[in-house]
């Protein structure tokens, strides 16, 4: 019981001393959104997109996250517009053909190339 009380007190003290709670979270600026989009894209494996179960769910969500985060980055800073456009083109094309055809793969490659320059 004493350990629980001391542990809770330590966590509470750390939280209270951690700084201004109104400060934005780390990486919550356009550059952070762009980096997060690239991380999602880096973890995205298009060969698993149609898979059943967790592998397919992970692929679907990472692809969607890359699109949403890159759009957020571009909205905050035009520097990230080419990244958002490349991902969006790939998503739009995928929605038309329901496959990762050559054009979708080309747009994904362009997005990944842009990520390599950030």
Secondary structure, DSSP 8 states (H G I E B T S, - for coil): -HHHHHHHHHHHHHHHHS--TTS--TT-SHHHHHHHHHHHHHT--GGGTT-SSHHHHHHHHHHHHHHHHHHHHHHH-GGGHHHHHHHHHHHHHHHHHSS--HHHHHHHHHHHHHHHH-
